Amino acid sequence: MVVALPERGLFGSDEWTAMLGNEIKVRSVPAILTPARPTIVTGLRRFKRVVAHKGIADRATLARYHDAWDRAAERTPHGAPIELTARDFAAK
């Protein structure tokens, strides 16, 4: 998504880099996370903020997709690709 949205002209890679760098500076990451996880968590947090701020998707839509991905991941066997279906968007 971070590659696809700039390719579509929704924000520039320089803009993304600056926003992500700011997120890393501003946020402290709990020490219990592994070295790789803080970058993923921080990047995802910033990505969701950028998408909402730019009006690409509102927070409610992002929450719907987040929940759908959780449901899809729960039903997907380990190692298999996660695919969203209409049932993943249904209420729990």
C-alpha positions as CSV (number, residue, x, y, z in Angstrom):
1,M,0.0,0.0,0.0
2,V,2.8,2.4,0.8
3,V,4.2,1.8,-2.7
4,A,0.8,1.7,-4.5
5,L,-0.6,4.9,-3.2
6,P,2.3,7.1,-4.2
7,E,2.3,5.4,-7.6
8,R,-1.3,6.6,-7.9
9,G,-0.3,10.1,-7.0
10,L,-2.1,10.2,-3.6
11,F,1.1,11.2,-1.8
12,G,4.8,11.4,-2.6
13,S,7.5,9.1,-1.3
14,D,9.4,12.1,0.1
15,E,6.2,13.1,1.9
16,W,5.8,9.6,3.3
17,T,9.4,9.4,4.4
18,A,9.1,12.7,6.3
19,M,5.9,11.7,8.0
20,L,7.2,8.3,9.0
21,G,10.4,9.9,10.3
22,N,8.3,12.3,12.4
23,E,6.3,9.4,13.8
24,I,9.4,7.6,14.8
25,K,10.8,10.7,16.5
26,V,7.6,11.5,18.4
27,R,6.6,8.0,19.5
28,S,8.5,6.0,22.0
29,V,8.3,2.2,21.4
30,P,7.9,-0.2,24.3
31,A,11.1,-2.1,25.0
32,I,9.2,-5.4,25.0
33,L,8.8,-5.3,21.2
34,T,11.4,-6.9,19.0
35,P,13.7,-4.7,16.9
36,A,11.7,-5.3,13.7
37,R,8.2,-4.8,15.3
38,P,8.5,-1.2,16.3
39,T,9.1,-0.2,12.6
40,I,6.1,-2.2,11.5
41,V,3.8,-0.8,14.3
42,T,5.0,2.7,13.8
43,G,4.8,2.5,10.0
44,L,1.3,1.1,10.2
45,R,0.2,3.7,12.7
46,R,1.5,6.5,10.5
47,F,0.1,5.0,7.3
48,K,-3.4,4.9,8.8
49,R,-3.1,8.5,9.9
50,V,-1.8,9.6,6.4
51,V,-4.6,7.8,4.7
52,A,-7.3,9.4,7.0
53,H,-5.7,12.8,6.8
54,K,-5.5,12.8,3.0
55,G,-9.1,11.7,2.8
56,I,-8.2,8.4,1.0
57,A,-10.3,6.5,3.6
58,D,-11.9,7.6,6.8
59,R,-11.1,6.0,10.2
60,A,-14.3,4.0,10.1
61,T,-13.4,2.4,6.8
62,L,-9.9,1.7,8.1
63,A,-11.3,0.0,11.2
64,R,-13.7,-2.1,9.0
65,Y,-10.7,-3.3,6.9
66,H,-8.6,-3.9,10.0
67,D,-11.3,-6.1,11.5
68,A,-11.8,-7.9,8.2
69,W,-8.1,-8.7,8.0
70,D,-8.2,-10.0,11.5
71,R,-11.1,-12.3,10.6
72,A,-9.4,-13.4,7.4
73,A,-6.1,-14.1,9.3
74,E,-7.9,-16.2,11.9
75,R,-9.5,-18.5,9.4
76,T,-6.3,-18.8,7.2
77,P,-4.0,-21.7,7.8
78,H,-0.4,-20.7,8.7
79,G,1.7,-20.1,5.6
80,A,-1.3,-19.7,3.3
81,P,-2.0,-16.3,1.7
82,I,-4.6,-14.2,3.4
83,E,-7.5,-13.4,1.1
84,L,-10.4,-11.1,2.1
85,T,-13.9,-12.2,1.2
86,A,-17.3,-10.6,1.8
87,R,-17.8,-12.7,4.9
88,D,-14.7,-11.1,6.5
89,F,-16.6,-7.8,6.5
90,A,-19.6,-9.2,8.3
91,A,-20.1,-8.4,11.9
92,K,-18.6,-10.9,14.4
